[in-house]
Amino acid sequence: RRPTPPLSEHPLVKHYGLPIESLALTRAHRSVEGHHRSSAWRIVLEHVTREDHERVVGAMQRALELWQGYRDDVAKACGIERSARGEPQLIFANPARQSA
């Protein structure tokens, strides 16, 4: 099992500037996750026939594309998107913070 990277390396922190304090759910999930990820990969890798390999890999690539689109849409709903250089930037001010 590879080591779990620190929360400061979490994609939402690293690429979108999300404060680490906002990752309470991620922190809790890490504490109970165990070996789910490695078990899932083992199931896929050990039970896919040679004939189905290309189709399964294609489906996994499509799932990754959809997940990344979802992730980016969540960030955008939070007021964050990538600049032309790929860096996170706020796209609108938080009205709640302005009134505080």
CORRAMO-V214355 format. One record per residue. N is the residue number from 1. RES is the residue in three letters. PSI is psi in radians with two decimals (none if undefined). Layout:
# CORRAMO-V214355
n=[N/N]
res=[RES/RES]
psi=[PSI/PSI]
This chain:
# CORRAMO-V214355
n=[1/2/3/4/5/6/7/8/9/10/11/12/13/14/15/16/17/18/19/20/21/22/23/24/25/26/27/28/29/30/31/32/33/34/35/36/37/38/39/40/41/42/43/44/45/46/47/48/49/50/51/52/53/54/55/56/57/58/59/60/61/62/63/64/65/66/67/68/69/70/71/72/73/74/75/76/77/78/79/80/81/82/83/84/85/86/87/88/89/90/91/92/93/94/95/96/97/98/99/100]
res=[ARG/ARG/PRO/THR/PRO/PRO/LEU/SER/GLU/HIS/PRO/LEU/VAL/LYS/HIS/TYR/GLY/LEU/PRO/ILE/GLU/SER/LEU/ALA/LEU/THR/ARG/ALA/HIS/ARG/SER/VAL/GLU/GLY/HIS/HIS/ARG/SER/SER/ALA/TRP/ARG/ILE/VAL/LEU/GLU/HIS/VAL/THR/ARG/GLU/ASP/HIS/GLU/ARG/VAL/VAL/GLY/ALA/MET/GLN/ARG/ALA/LEU/GLU/LEU/TRP/GLN/GLY/TYR/ARG/ASP/ASP/VAL/ALA/LYS/ALA/CYS/GLY/ILE/GLU/ARG/SER/ALA/ARG/GLY/GLU/PRO/GLN/LEU/ILE/PHE/ALA/ASN/PRO/ALA/ARG/GLN/SER/ALA]
psi=[2.27/2.67/2.57/2.19/2.70/2.73/-0.45/-0.30/0.03/2.41/-0.66/-0.53/-0.89/-0.75/-0.38/-0.05/0.32/2.35/2.43/-0.58/-0.40/-0.01/0.59/-0.71/-0.73/-0.75/-0.79/-0.73/-0.73/-0.61/-0.34/-0.06/-0.75/-2.28/0.47/-0.77/-0.85/-0.61/-0.72/-0.79/-0.71/-0.74/-0.82/-0.87/-0.56/-0.24/0.11/2.21/2.79/-0.67/-0.55/-0.14/-0.88/-0.71/-0.73/-0.76/-0.73/-0.73/-0.68/-0.68/-0.71/-0.71/-0.72/-0.77/-0.77/-0.72/-0.78/-0.62/-0.76/-0.84/-0.80/-0.62/-0.66/-0.79/-0.76/-0.69/-0.45/-0.01/0.37/2.35/2.96/2.48/3.10/-0.45/0.04/0.17/2.57/2.50/2.57/2.37/-0.25/2.68/2.61/1.94/-0.56/-0.66/-0.54/-0.57/-0.17/none]
